[in-house]
Structures are given as structure tokens and as C-alpha cells.
Amino acid sequence: MPDIPGVIRARRLRTWRSGCYLLGTLVFAAVTLAAVSLLCIPSLAQPWTEQHRRRAAALLGQSVEPRPRAARRNLGWLMAQVVTGLPAGALALACLGSLLLTPVITLLWWAFPTAPWLPVVSVRITSWGTALPLGLVNLVVLAALAALVLPPLAQAHARCCLAVLAPSPAEQLVERVSELTRTRTDVLQAHSAELRRIERDLHDGTQARLVAIAMRLAVAGESLSADPDAAAALVRQAHTETEDAMTELRSVIRTIYPPVLADQGLSGALSTLTTRAGVPTRIDISPLGEIPAAVEAVAYFAVTEALANIARHSRATKASVRVTRDGALLCAQIADNGHGGAHAARGSGLDGIRRRAAALDGTLKISSLPGGPTAITVELPCA
């Protein structure tokens, strides 16, 4: 059976949100009409119209991305806002105003003997026996009218707003080219930084050890006939240095493409990774199929960096990793119950995840309100 009280609460909340949206629209339309000469300036029209887009998207439960400046589109919406916002907002004001005034008029009927009385069903009120039932009837009728009219009206206005302000195909193409240019620059910078890091690790670490090994072996060769014991000691030292050099070399190779991915695949590598995480971590991996090596590497890096951040910064007591694939899209979600407040702009490795994902035309989404919890979602195309 349907949850009737729950349905009523949901309908009441929807009506209230729609009414607030339309009343706000009335205010916006009035301000637009009063300040139209100022809002025709492109630098002022853009943030004003973007505010409308965000309000409309919030009502419809959608998200909107920042769009390129479009003066004609912004001016078109300013006119459409006045034409549609004033009557829609006025209707909401009349409906909600009548709904709020009905109880007041009902309770104070004796103070206004010549008043026109209630807005929907109205007769002359001469006693409480007439006032209370009639007020209740008006409340029910007005509430039903608001529930029937305001939500579709608000949604129609919000859809109109998003449709008028939606970027054209040409603007979307320009934005796409700009985005690809930014991600290409990020990739080149990241690639250059990675090459410098690898060169530094090899030069300062592995190369220095190999030089020391070569010197010890040369000295051992010269002293082999004169002092075999000293030569043997130098050879043993060279052997130890060789093992250390191999360890450092494997560490450098692991940062380029983790061997565990080649050995165990992404599912196995992540399962191994979560067992060594700094906080208890639950992992859930659906069948992933064949995934390109570059996507595997980015997904592995993202989970590794996110779990490291959780251990270092979040003060969480538990975490979870969920990896799914929906067609050509790989999705990795890392969540924790820490104190929240994570943001890519603040560093902590999240910006590195964002740049690596963007290099593959992927996205990073962060949900981390102060106080927690935190959920980091990385989506990567893997067709």
C-alpha cells in the first residue's frame, strides 16, 4: 500500500518549493524590469542570468556547468524573464497570499462586518458556526489549487529558463575545444613533471648506486691478486649495492605503471591495495571486462591517492571503494566517514586525480560537506 502520509508530505514540500521559486521569480523579474539598463551590460548580465540558471536547475534537480558568455542569449532571457516571471510570480503570490490570509480572515470575521470575506467560497459570516467550516473549505480548496497549479507552473518556467540560456551547438563546440586545450596543457605539464621526477630519481638514486658499484668492482679487480680478502669484501659490498639499486629501480618503474596491474588486473590490484589502507576499507568491484591500460593506471592512482588522503587528513574510522562499469564508462567511488571539507583546489592530491582523469576526458566529483562524510567519484571513459 502507498504511504499516504509520505505522499502528502512530499506533495506539500513540492508545492512549497515551487511557490518559493515563483515568488523569487517575481522578485527577479521586478528587479530585471527596474534595472534593465544596467543588466544590458554584458559583464552584469552574465552573472545575473547564471543565477537564474542555478535556481532553475536546483528546482528541477539538475546540475549546470558554467557556460561561455553569450550576450544575445542573456538579453533574450532578460526579456523572457520579465514577460514570464511577472505573471507567474503574481499568480503564486495571489495563491499563497490567499492561503495565508484565509485563517486570519476566518478568525477575525467579527472585526470586519463589511469585508468581502473569503476568496473562493464566500458568504456573509455572522457567527463562528459559519466562519470555521467556511474557512476550512477555503483552506482545502486553496491548498489543492496551489498543489495542482504551482509545481507545473514553476517547472515550466525553470525549463524555459534552461532552454533559453542553454549554450548553442557552436558555443558548446567552442567550450569543448577550450576544455580540450586546457586538459592538453595539463597533460603536457604533468608529463613534463613526471619525466623530471623520473630523471631525478634515476640520476640521484639508481645512477649514483651504479657508479658506486662500478668503482668498488674496479678497486676489487685491481686488488684481487694483492689482497683477495679486501677484494672479496668489496665484491660483497657491490652485491649489496646492486640489490639496493634494483629495489630503487623497481620503485621508479612502479610509479610509471604499477606491475601489480599487469600481474593481477585492476580488480586484484585494488583488492590488494585496500588491505594495506590506513583505515578499514570495504571494497566492492563489479565485473569490469577488458579495460585499456591507461584507464587502469588512472583508476588505480585515483584510489591509491584517495585512500592515502583519507589516512592522512580525514580522521575517518572506515572507508569504502566501489568500482563499477556501465557500458563504456568506468566509475570508481571512494567514500569515508571523516570530517569532510575536501576540495580539489586545496591540494591533498585531489587536483592530481582531477588532472589525470581529465587527460582521458574523465571527470572528478567531490561531495564533502564540513562534518562529512566524503565521497569522491572518478568517471573514466574506457571504450
N, C-alpha and C positions, 0 to 999 in steps of 0.2 A: 504493500500500500504506500502511496506517496506520503511524504512528510509534509502534511498541510501547514503546520506552524512554520516549518522551514521555508516552504514556498512563499508564504505570506511575508516572512521577514525578508527574503530575497527580493520579492516584488517591491516591498516598501523601501528597501535600500536603493534599488534601481531607480525608483521614482524620485527619491530624494537626491541622488547624484545627478539625475537628468535635470531636475529643477534647478539645482545649484549651477549646473553647467549653463543652462539657458539664462539664468539671472546674471551670471558672469558675462555671457554673450551680450546681454543688453547693455551692461556697463561698458564693455569693449566697443560695442557699436556706437554708443553715445560719445565716448572719448574719440573714436575714429572720426566721427562727424564733426566734432568740435575742433579737432586738431589736424584736419585733413591736409592743410597746407604744410604743416611740419612733417607729417608722415609721408608726404610725397617725396621727401628727400631719401634717396636710396639707403644711406647709412643708417637712417632711423627706421625705414620701412622693413628692412630685413629682420632685425631682432623682434620687431612688433609682430610680424607675420609668423616668425618662428615660434613665438609664444602661443599663437593660435594653433599651430600645428601640434605642439606638445599637448595642449589641452584636449584637442580633438582626438589625438592618438590615445591619451590616457582614458578617455571615456570609452573608446572602442576596444581597449585592451591591446593596443598595438604599440609598436616601437617605431620611432622615426630617426633616421640618421640626418646629421647636418647636411644641408644641400647648398649648392653654389648659388651665388647671388643672381636673382632674376628680377630685374626692375619691373618689366611689364607684368609678370605674373604677380608680383607683390601689389602693384597698383590695381590689378584686376580684382585681387582678393579684398583690398580696402573698400572698393565699391560694392562687391558682393556681400561683404560683412555688414555694411550699412543697410543694404536692401533686404537681406535675410535676417540679420541679427536683431534689428529693432522690432519687427512684428513678432518673431519667435519669442524673444525675451519678454515683450509686453504681454503675450498670451500666458507665458509662465508666471509672470508677476500677477496677472489677474487671477489665475487659477490658484496659486499658492496663497496670495493675499486673501482671497475669499475663504480659503480653507482655514487660515489662521484667524480671520475676523469672525467667522461663524460662532465659535464658542463665546467670544466676547459679547457679540450682539445677543446671543441666547441668554447669557447670564445677566445682562443689563437691559433687558427688554423694557422694564418698568421706567427706566430713566429717559427713554426716547419714544413717547407715545405716538409721535407723528412720523417716525422713521419708516423707510420703505421696507424694512425688515430683511429677511434672509434672501441670499442671491439666487437660489434655484427654485425651491418650493417655498412660496411665501404667502401667508395670510396675516391679517391683523392679529397680533398677540395680545391677549387680555389676561392671561393667567399662566402660572407655572405649568399647569396641565397641558397648555398649548405650546409653551416655549420649549420645554425639554424634548418632547417627541419630534417636534418640527426641527429643532436644532440638530438632533441625531440624524434625521433623514437627510438634511442638507450636508452634514459631515460625510455620510456614507456616499451620497451622490457625488460630491466634490472629490472625495478620495478616489472613487472609481474613475471619475473623469480624468484626474491627474495621472492615475496609473495607466490609463489607456492612451492618453494623448502625449504626455511629456516624454516618455522614453523614445518612442519612434521619432518624435519631432527633434529631440536632441541628437539622436543618431543620424538623422537625415542631414542636419546642419553640420555635424562633425565630418560625415562622409563628403559633403560638399566642400568643406574646408580642405580636406586632404586631397580631393580631386583637383581643385583649382590650383593649389600650391604644389602639387606633385611635379617633380622635375620632368621635363620633356625628354624624349629619347636622345636628342642631341646633347642636352645638359647631362643626362646620365652617362653618355659616352665620354664627355669631357671629364666628368668626375671620375669615371673608371680609369681613363688614361692618367689622370693626376695621381690616383691611388696606386696604379701600377708603377708610375715613376717614383713615388715615394718608397714603395716596397723594394723596387730595384736598387734604389740608393741605399736603403737599409741593408739589403743583402750584400751589396758590394762592400759596405763599411764593415759589416760583420765578418765577411770572408777575409778582408784585409787584416782585421784584428785577429782572426783565428790563425792566419798564416804567420803573423808576427809572434803570436804566442807559441805556436809550434816551433818556429825557428829559434825562439829564445830558449824553450825547454830543451831542444836538441843541442843548441850551442853551449848553454851554461851547464847542462846536466850530462846528457849522454856523450857528447863530443869530448867534454873535459875528462870523463872517466876513460874513454877510449884512448885519449892521449896518454893518461897516466899508465894505462895497461901497456901501451906500446913502449913507453920509457922503461918500465920495470922489466919487460921481456928483453929489451935491448941490453940493459945492465946485466940481467941474468945470463944472457948469451955471452957477454964479454968475460964474466967472472965464473963461467961454468967450469973451466979447467983449473983455475987457480983456487976457487973456493966453492966447491959443489954445494955445501950446506947453505951458504948465503944465496946461491943461485936458486936452490930449491925453495927457500923462504920467499924469494921474490916471485917465483912462479906461483906459489900458493896465494900470495897477495894479489897477483894478477888475476888468478882464478876467481877470487872473491870479488874483485872489482868488476870482472866480466859478468858475474851473476847480478850485481847491483845495477850495471849498465842495462842488462836485459830487463830487469824489473822496471827501470825508468822508461825504457823504450816501449814496453808493453803499456805502461800508464799513458804515454803520449798517444799510442795507437788507439787506446780505449776511448780517448776523447774525440777522435776522428769518427770512428764507427765502432760502437761497443761490440766486442766479439761475442758477448752473450746473446746479442740479437741474431748473429749468424748461427750460433750453436742451438739456441732454444726458441727462436722466433719471438715476436712481441709478447705473446701471452706468457710464455715461460719466463722471459726476461723481467716482465713486470711482477710476476708472482714471486720471483727471487728477490726483486727489489723491495717489495712490501714486507718481506720477512725481516729485512735489515733496517726498516724505517725506525726513526727515533721515537715514534708513538705507535701504539697498537693500531694496525691498519687492516681493514677488511677489504677484500678485492673481489670484484665481480666482472668477469670478462665473458662476453657472448662470442659465438663463433665469428671470426673475423675474415676468414678466407685469405686470399693472396693479397698482400699489401706491398706497394713499392718500398724499396729500401729507404728512400729519403723520408717518406712518411713515417716509417717505423722509427727512424732515428729521431725525428722531431717529437713524436709522441713519447718516446722513451725519455728524451731530455726534459720534456714538459712535466711528466710525472716525477722524474727524479728531482727537478728543481722545486716543484711544488711541495713535495714531501720534505725536502731539506728546509724550505721556508717554514713549514708547519713545525718542524722540530726546533728551529732556531727562534722563531718570532711569535708563534700563536698562543703558547701556553695551553695547547689542546691536550685532552686526555684520550682522544680517539680520532681516527680518520678513516676515510673510505676512498677507494678508487673504483670507478665504474667505466668500463670501456665497451662501447657498442659500435656496430656498423649498420648504417641504414643506406643500402644501395652503394652509392659512390662517396658517402660521407662517413668518415671515422670520427667518433666523438669520445673524448676522454674527460671525465668529470672527477675532480679531486675535491673532497669536502672534509671539513673538520669542525669541531665544536669549540674552537678557541675564541679569543676576544674580538676577532673581526678587525675591520679597519684596513684591510689590504687594498692596495691600489697600485696599478702598474706605473703610475707617474712617480711613485715613491721608491722605485727600485726594487730591492729584495729579489732580484732575478725575474720578476714578473715581466718587465719590459723585454728581457731577453727571450722569454717564451713568446711574447707578442710578436717580436721581430722574426723569430724563426717560423712561427705559424704563418705570418704574412708573406714570407718568402715562397710559401707553397699555396698562396691565395686562401689561407685559412684564417680563422678568427679566434680571438681570446675574449671570453666574457667572464666578468668577476662580479659576484654577488657577495658583499662583505660589509654589512652594516656594523656600526660600532656596537660592541657587545656580542657579535657573532650571531649565528655561525657563518662560515665562509664556504663558498662553492666556486671553484674555478673550472670553467668549461672550455676545452680546446676542441675546435672543429676543423678537420683537415679533409680536403677532397682527395680521394685515393682511387679515382678511376684509372 
